[in-house]
Amino acid sequence: MGELAAASKVHVMVSYWWSRGDGLANHQLGQILTRAAGVGEVDLTDPQSLDRALRVAVADPAVLAELDQWWQMVETRRAGNGTRNPGLGLDQSIRYLTDRLDAVTVTPEALGECRRQVAAVDQTIISAKNLPELAHPDAEMLDLLGRCLEARSRVLALT
């Protein structure tokens, strides 16, 4: 892919993922653009300001590479999900655990499944520690982490 085509692709992809409204990822984007030489102030709430900043930023190969990594990280982290805050999949894990724990009887098999789910959630959180959701958690993420901790504590109390 030629340099112009690569810069155009990155520009479009960064614009797309910016438009998803993920405040945490966009905070990181703002930091990248602020560090870029010649960009100046960027108003991340204004599409025209973002577009001007991206046109300048993608001309610098180092910034182009960083922006390319940014949109790919956001796409991977969100698994293509266009909603605001994907929450690392914690909501589904919390629902899974509470469904099992709220059953009339918790069988040893169900408890083993819950322990495995807790271990998987722990691993997800540990591996995601540098993602914007955990580096700069918003109220929604803090709520999810609190609910996750509560479900985790219920599982551990039964073991």
KOLLUMPA-532225 format. One record per residue: residue number from 0; residue in one letter; y negated, z negated, x negated of N, C-alpha, C, O in turn. Coordinates in steps of 0.1 Angstrom, whole numbers, plus 5000, padded with zeros to 4 digits. Atoms other than C-alpha are relative to their C-alpha. Layout:
% KOLLUMPA-532225
pos, code, n.c2, n.c3, n.c1, ca.c2, ca.c3, ca.c1, c.c2, c.c3, c.c1, o.c2, o.c3, o.c1
NUM, A, Y, Z, X, Y, Z, X, Y, Z, X, Y, Z, X
...
***
This chain:
% KOLLUMPA-532225
pos, code, n.c2, n.c3, n.c1, ca.c2, ca.c3, ca.c1, c.c2, c.c3, c.c1, o.c2, o.c3, o.c1
0, M, 5012, 5000, 4991, 5000, 5000, 5000, 4988, 5000, 4991, 4987, 4992, 4982
1, G, 5012, 4999, 5008, 4966, 5010, 4986, 4991, 4987, 5001, 4993, 4979, 5011
2, E, 5009, 5012, 4999, 4939, 4984, 4979, 4992, 4999, 5013, 4991, 4988, 5019
3, L, 5008, 4999, 4987, 4918, 4995, 5009, 5009, 4996, 5012, 5005, 4989, 5021
4, A, 4991, 5003, 4989, 4948, 4994, 5032, 5004, 4985, 5000, 5005, 4979, 5011
5, A, 4997, 5015, 5001, 4958, 4959, 5019, 4989, 4992, 5005, 4991, 4982, 5012
6, A, 5012, 5008, 4996, 4923, 4946, 5024, 4998, 5001, 5015, 4995, 4991, 5021
7, S, 5002, 4999, 4985, 4921, 4960, 5059, 5011, 4992, 5008, 5008, 4986, 5018
8, K, 4989, 5008, 4994, 4955, 4945, 5068, 4997, 4985, 5000, 4998, 4979, 5010
9, V, 5003, 5014, 5001, 4945, 4911, 5055, 4988, 4996, 5009, 4989, 4986, 5016
10, H, 5011, 5003, 4992, 4912, 4913, 5073, 5004, 4999, 5015, 5000, 4990, 5022
11, V, 4995, 5000, 4987, 4929, 4922, 5106, 5008, 4987, 5003, 5007, 4981, 5014
12, M, 4991, 5011, 4997, 4956, 4896, 5103, 4993, 4986, 4999, 4996, 4977, 5008
13, V, 5008, 5012, 5000, 4932, 4868, 5093, 4992, 4998, 5012, 4991, 4988, 5018
14, S, 5008, 5000, 4988, 4910, 4877, 5122, 5009, 4996, 5012, 5005, 4988, 5021
15, Y, 4991, 5003, 4989, 4940, 4876, 5146, 5003, 4985, 5000, 5002, 4979, 5010
16, W, 4995, 5014, 5000, 4953, 4842, 5134, 4988, 4991, 5002, 4990, 4980, 5008
17, W, 5012, 5008, 4997, 4917, 4828, 5134, 4998, 4999, 5015, 4994, 4988, 5020
18, S, 5003, 4999, 4986, 4913, 4839, 5170, 5010, 4991, 5009, 5007, 4989, 5020
19, R, 4991, 5009, 4993, 4943, 4817, 5180, 4994, 4987, 5003, 5000, 4979, 5011
20, G, 5007, 5012, 4997, 4919, 4788, 5179, 5007, 4988, 4994, 5004, 4976, 4999
21, D, 4994, 5011, 5007, 4940, 4766, 5156, 4990, 4993, 4991, 4988, 4998, 4980
22, G, 5011, 5007, 5008, 4913, 4742, 5144, 5004, 4996, 4986, 4996, 4996, 4977
23, L, 4996, 5004, 5013, 4934, 4729, 5116, 5002, 5011, 4990, 4997, 5010, 4979
24, A, 4999, 4988, 5008, 4943, 4763, 5102, 4987, 5006, 4997, 4984, 5010, 4986
25, N, 5013, 4994, 5002, 4908, 4775, 5107, 4991, 4992, 4991, 4983, 4997, 4984
26, H, 5006, 5009, 5010, 4895, 4745, 5087, 5003, 5005, 4986, 4994, 5006, 4978
27, Q, 4995, 4995, 5013, 4916, 4757, 5058, 4994, 5013, 4997, 4990, 5016, 4986
28, L, 5006, 4987, 5002, 4903, 4792, 5063, 4985, 4999, 4996, 4981, 5006, 4987
29, G, 5014, 5003, 5003, 4867, 4779, 5062, 4999, 4996, 4985, 4989, 5000, 4979
30, Q, 5000, 5004, 5014, 4875, 4763, 5029, 5002, 5011, 4990, 4995, 5012, 4980
31, I, 4997, 4988, 5009, 4889, 4795, 5014, 4987, 5009, 5000, 4983, 5013, 4989
32, L, 5011, 4991, 4999, 4859, 4815, 5026, 4988, 4994, 4993, 4980, 5001, 4987
33, T, 5011, 5007, 5007, 4834, 4789, 5013, 5001, 5001, 4985, 4991, 5002, 4978
34, R, 4998, 4999, 5015, 4849, 4791, 4978, 4998, 5014, 4996, 4995, 5016, 4984
35, A, 5001, 4986, 5004, 4847, 4829, 4979, 4985, 5003, 4995, 4976, 4999, 5002
36, A, 5013, 4996, 5005, 4818, 4843, 4958, 4993, 5010, 5009, 4999, 5019, 5013
37, G, 5008, 4991, 4992, 4790, 4859, 4977, 5002, 4999, 5015, 4995, 5006, 5023
38, V, 4998, 5001, 4985, 4802, 4848, 5012, 4989, 4992, 5006, 4984, 4995, 5017
39, G, 5010, 5009, 4995, 4777, 4820, 5017, 5005, 4992, 5012, 5017, 4989, 5012
40, E, 4996, 5009, 4989, 4778, 4799, 5049, 5008, 5009, 5010, 5004, 5020, 5013
41, V, 4992, 4993, 4990, 4804, 4809, 5075, 5001, 4991, 5012, 5004, 4979, 5011
42, D, 4999, 5007, 4987, 4802, 4799, 5111, 5013, 5004, 5007, 5014, 5015, 5012
43, L, 4987, 4996, 4995, 4838, 4798, 5122, 5001, 5001, 5015, 5012, 5004, 5021
44, T, 5000, 4999, 4986, 4828, 4796, 5158, 4995, 5014, 5004, 4995, 5018, 5016
45, D, 5006, 4987, 4997, 4811, 4830, 5156, 5008, 5012, 4994, 5009, 5013, 4982
46, P, 4992, 4988, 5005, 4833, 4862, 5154, 4993, 5009, 4990, 4999, 5014, 4981
47, Q, 5008, 4991, 5009, 4805, 4882, 5138, 4998, 4994, 4986, 4999, 5001, 4976
48, S, 5002, 5007, 5013, 4799, 4856, 5111, 5013, 5001, 4992, 5013, 5003, 4980
49, L, 4986, 4999, 5007, 4837, 4855, 5103, 5002, 5014, 4995, 5007, 5016, 4984
50, D, 4998, 4986, 5004, 4838, 4893, 5102, 4992, 5004, 4988, 4998, 5010, 4979
51, R, 5009, 4998, 5011, 4809, 4895, 5078, 5006, 4994, 4987, 5007, 5000, 4977
52, A, 4994, 5008, 5011, 4825, 4868, 5056, 5013, 5007, 4995, 5015, 5008, 4983
53, L, 4987, 4993, 5004, 4859, 4886, 5056, 4997, 5013, 4992, 5004, 5016, 4983
54, R, 5003, 4988, 5007, 4844, 4919, 5046, 4996, 4998, 4986, 5000, 5005, 4977
55, V, 5004, 5003, 5014, 4828, 4903, 5015, 5012, 4994, 4993, 5015, 4998, 4981
56, A, 4990, 5007, 5007, 4858, 4881, 5007, 5012, 5009, 4996, 5018, 5007, 4985
57, V, 4989, 4992, 5004, 4885, 4908, 5008, 4998, 5010, 4989, 5007, 5016, 4984
58, A, 5003, 4992, 5012, 4867, 4927, 4981, 5004, 4994, 4987, 5005, 5000, 4977
59, D, 4996, 5008, 5012, 4876, 4900, 4956, 5016, 4999, 5000, 5021, 4992, 5009
60, P, 4986, 5000, 5000, 4913, 4904, 4946, 5006, 4986, 5001, 5016, 4984, 5007
61, A, 4995, 5014, 4999, 4918, 4866, 4941, 4999, 4995, 5014, 5008, 4988, 5019
62, V, 5002, 5005, 4986, 4904, 4858, 4975, 5009, 5007, 5010, 5014, 5002, 5019
63, L, 4991, 4991, 4991, 4923, 4887, 4991, 5014, 4994, 5000, 5020, 4993, 5010
64, A, 4987, 5005, 5001, 4955, 4872, 4978, 5001, 4986, 5007, 5011, 4983, 5013
65, E, 5000, 5013, 4994, 4946, 4837, 4990, 5000, 5002, 5015, 5007, 4994, 5023
66, L, 5001, 4998, 4985, 4937, 4850, 5025, 5013, 5006, 5005, 5018, 5003, 5016
67, D, 4987, 4995, 4997, 4970, 4870, 5025, 5010, 4989, 5002, 5018, 4989, 5011
68, Q, 4991, 5012, 4999, 4989, 4838, 5018, 4996, 4992, 5012, 5005, 4986, 5018
69, W, 5004, 5008, 4989, 4968, 4820, 5044, 5006, 5005, 5013, 5012, 4997, 5021
70, W, 4996, 4995, 4987, 4976, 4843, 5073, 5016, 5000, 5001, 5021, 4997, 5012
71, Q, 4985, 5000, 5000, 5013, 4845, 5063, 5005, 4985, 5003, 5015, 4983, 5010
72, M, 4996, 5014, 4998, 5015, 4807, 5061, 4998, 4996, 5015, 5006, 4989, 5021
73, V, 5003, 5004, 4986, 4999, 4803, 5096, 5010, 5007, 5009, 5015, 5001, 5018
74, E, 4990, 4993, 4991, 5022, 4830, 5111, 5014, 4993, 4999, 5020, 4991, 5009
75, T, 4987, 5006, 5003, 5053, 4813, 5095, 5000, 4986, 5007, 5009, 4983, 5014
76, R, 5001, 5013, 4995, 5042, 4778, 5105, 5000, 5000, 5015, 5006, 4991, 5021
77, R, 5000, 4999, 4986, 5035, 4789, 5140, 5011, 5008, 5006, 5012, 5009, 5019
78, A, 4989, 4992, 4996, 5066, 4810, 5142, 4995, 5011, 5010, 5002, 5014, 5020
79, G, 5005, 4989, 4991, 5045, 4838, 5158, 4994, 4994, 5013, 4989, 5002, 5021
80, N, 5004, 5006, 4988, 5034, 4813, 5185, 4984, 5001, 5000, 4978, 4996, 4991
81, G, 5014, 4999, 4999, 4999, 4821, 5197, 4993, 4988, 5007, 4981, 4989, 5010
82, T, 5007, 5011, 4994, 4992, 4787, 5213, 4992, 4992, 4990, 4993, 4995, 4978
83, R, 5009, 5007, 5008, 4967, 4763, 5199, 5006, 4992, 4988, 5004, 4996, 4977
84, N, 4994, 5008, 5010, 4987, 4737, 5180, 5015, 4999, 5002, 5019, 4992, 5011
85, P, 4985, 5000, 4998, 5024, 4742, 5175, 5007, 4986, 4998, 5018, 4984, 5003
86, G, 4995, 5013, 5001, 5029, 4706, 5165, 5013, 4998, 4993, 5021, 4988, 4995
87, L, 4988, 5000, 5008, 5058, 4714, 5141, 5013, 4999, 5008, 5023, 4995, 5002
88, G, 4988, 5000, 4992, 5082, 4715, 5170, 5004, 4985, 5004, 5014, 4983, 5009
89, L, 4997, 5014, 4998, 5079, 4677, 5174, 5002, 4997, 5015, 5010, 4989, 5019
90, D, 4999, 5002, 4985, 5075, 4679, 5212, 5014, 5002, 5005, 5019, 4994, 5013
91, Q, 4986, 4997, 4995, 5109, 4695, 5217, 5009, 4989, 4994, 5019, 4985, 5002
92, S, 4991, 5010, 5006, 5125, 4669, 5193, 4998, 4987, 5008, 5008, 4980, 5011
93, I, 5002, 5012, 4992, 5109, 4640, 5212, 5006, 5001, 5014, 5013, 4991, 5018
94, R, 4994, 4998, 4987, 5120, 4654, 5245, 5016, 4999, 4999, 5022, 4992, 5007
95, Y, 4985, 5001, 5003, 5156, 4658, 5231, 5004, 4986, 4999, 5014, 4981, 5005
96, L, 4996, 5014, 5002, 5157, 4622, 5219, 4998, 4992, 5012, 5007, 4984, 5016
97, T, 5002, 5008, 4988, 5142, 4607, 5250, 5010, 5003, 5011, 5014, 4994, 5019
98, D, 4990, 4997, 4990, 5165, 4626, 5273, 5014, 4993, 4997, 5020, 4988, 5006
99, R, 4988, 5006, 5004, 5195, 4613, 5253, 5000, 4985, 5002, 5009, 4978, 5007
100, L, 5001, 5015, 5000, 5182, 4577, 5251, 4998, 4995, 5014, 5001, 4983, 5017
101, D, 5002, 5004, 4986, 5172, 4576, 5288, 5012, 5001, 5009, 5012, 4998, 5020
102, A, 4988, 4998, 4992, 5207, 4584, 5299, 5005, 4986, 5004, 5002, 4976, 4997
103, V, 4995, 5012, 4995, 5225, 4557, 5318, 5008, 4993, 4989, 5006, 4981, 4987
104, T, 4993, 5006, 5012, 5249, 4551, 5289, 4998, 5010, 4988, 4999, 5022, 4990
105, V, 5001, 4993, 5012, 5244, 4562, 5254, 5013, 5000, 4992, 5017, 4989, 4987
106, T, 4987, 5000, 5007, 5277, 4573, 5239, 4998, 5000, 4985, 4988, 5003, 4980
107, P, 5001, 4999, 5015, 5285, 4570, 5202, 4997, 5014, 4996, 4990, 5016, 4985
108, E, 5002, 4986, 5004, 5285, 4608, 5201, 4985, 5004, 5002, 4979, 5010, 4993
109, A, 5014, 4997, 4997, 5250, 4610, 5217, 4992, 4993, 4990, 4981, 4998, 4985
110, L, 5007, 5008, 5010, 5238, 4583, 5193, 5001, 5008, 4986, 4991, 5008, 4979
111, G, 4999, 4992, 5013, 5251, 4604, 5163, 4992, 5012, 5001, 4985, 5016, 4991
112, E, 5009, 4988, 4998, 5233, 4635, 5177, 4986, 4995, 4998, 4978, 5003, 4992
113, C, 5014, 5005, 5002, 5201, 4614, 5179, 4997, 4997, 4986, 4986, 5000, 4981
114, R, 5002, 5003, 5014, 5205, 4602, 5144, 4998, 5012, 4991, 4989, 5013, 4983
115, R, 5002, 4987, 5006, 5209, 4638, 5132, 4987, 5006, 5003, 4980, 5012, 4994
116, Q, 5014, 4995, 4996, 5178, 4648, 5151, 4989, 4993, 4993, 4980, 4999, 4989
117, V, 5010, 5007, 5007, 5158, 4620, 5136, 5000, 5004, 4985, 4989, 5005, 4980
118, A, 5000, 4995, 5014, 5169, 4631, 5101, 4994, 5013, 4999, 4987, 5016, 4989
119, A, 5006, 4986, 5000, 5159, 4667, 5109, 4985, 4999, 5002, 4978, 5006, 4995
120, V, 5015, 5002, 4998, 5125, 4655, 5122, 4994, 4995, 4987, 4983, 4999, 4983
121, D, 5005, 5006, 5012, 5120, 4634, 5091, 4998, 5011, 4989, 4988, 5011, 4982
122, Q, 5000, 4989, 5010, 5128, 4664, 5069, 4989, 5010, 5003, 4982, 5015, 4994
123, T, 5011, 4991, 4996, 5104, 4686, 5089, 4987, 4994, 4996, 4978, 5002, 4991
124, I, 5013, 5007, 5003, 5076, 4661, 5085, 4998, 5000, 4985, 4987, 5003, 4980
125, I, 5002, 5000, 5014, 5082, 4657, 5048, 4997, 5013, 4994, 4989, 5015, 4985
126, S, 5002, 4987, 5006, 5084, 4694, 5041, 4986, 5006, 5005, 4982, 5016, 4999
127, A, 5013, 4995, 4994, 5052, 4700, 5062, 4988, 4992, 4995, 4977, 4994, 5001
128, K, 5011, 5009, 5003, 5031, 4673, 5045, 4987, 5007, 4995, 4976, 5001, 4996
129, N, 5012, 4993, 5004, 5007, 4699, 5030, 4994, 5010, 5010, 4984, 5016, 5007
130, L, 5005, 4991, 4989, 5002, 4719, 5062, 4988, 4993, 5006, 4986, 4981, 5006
131, P, 5013, 5006, 4994, 4968, 4715, 5079, 5003, 4990, 5011, 4995, 4981, 5012
132, E, 4998, 5009, 4989, 4984, 4697, 5109, 5001, 4985, 4994, 4997, 4976, 5001
133, L, 4998, 5014, 5005, 4994, 4667, 5087, 4989, 4996, 4990, 4986, 4985, 4988
134, A, 5011, 5003, 5010, 4966, 4670, 5060, 4988, 4996, 5008, 4980, 4987, 5003
135, H, 5012, 5003, 4991, 4939, 4669, 5088, 5005, 4999, 5014, 5001, 5008, 5022
136, P, 4994, 5001, 4987, 4957, 4657, 5119, 4989, 4999, 5011, 4980, 4991, 5009
137, D, 5009, 5002, 4989, 4938, 4661, 5152, 5006, 4990, 5010, 5017, 4985, 5007
138, A, 4995, 5010, 4991, 4942, 4638, 5182, 5014, 5004, 5006, 5022, 4995, 5008
139, E, 4987, 4996, 4995, 4971, 4659, 5196, 5011, 4998, 4990, 5022, 4993, 4994
140, M, 4990, 5003, 5010, 4990, 4657, 5164, 5003, 4985, 4998, 5014, 4981, 4996
141, L, 4998, 5014, 5002, 4984, 4620, 5160, 5008, 4994, 5012, 5016, 4985, 5010
142, D, 4993, 5004, 4988, 4997, 4615, 5196, 5015, 5004, 4998, 5024, 4996, 5001
143, L, 4986, 4996, 5002, 5028, 4636, 5188, 5007, 4992, 4989, 5019, 4988, 4991
144, L, 4994, 5009, 5010, 5035, 4616, 5156, 5003, 4986, 5005, 5013, 4980, 5002
145, G, 4998, 5013, 4994, 5031, 4584, 5175, 5012, 4999, 5009, 5020, 4990, 5009
146, R, 4989, 4999, 4991, 5055, 4595, 5202, 5013, 5002, 4992, 5024, 4997, 4996
147, C, 4988, 4998, 5008, 5079, 4607, 5175, 5005, 4987, 4994, 5017, 4984, 4993
148, L, 4996, 5013, 5006, 5078, 4573, 5158, 5006, 4991, 5010, 5016, 4984, 5007
149, E, 4994, 5008, 4989, 5085, 4556, 5191, 5014, 5004, 5003, 5023, 4995, 5004
150, A, 4987, 4995, 4997, 5115, 4578, 5198, 5009, 4997, 4988, 5021, 4992, 4990
151, R, 4992, 5003, 5012, 5127, 4573, 5162, 5004, 4986, 4999, 5015, 4982, 4996
152, S, 4997, 5014, 5000, 5124, 4536, 5165, 5011, 4996, 5010, 5019, 4987, 5008
153, R, 4990, 5002, 4990, 5145, 4536, 5197, 5014, 5003, 4995, 5023, 4996, 4997
154, V, 4987, 4996, 5005, 5173, 4555, 5179, 5004, 4990, 4990, 5016, 4985, 4990
155, L, 4996, 5009, 5010, 5172, 4532, 5149, 5004, 4986, 5005, 5012, 4979, 4999
156, A, 4997, 5013, 4994, 5173, 4501, 5171, 5014, 5000, 5005, 5020, 4989, 5006
157, L, 4986, 4999, 4994, 5206, 4513, 5186, 5010, 5001, 4989, 5022, 5000, 4992
158, T, 4990, 4998, 5011, 5223, 4518, 5152, 5003, 4987, 4993, 5011, 4987, 4984
***
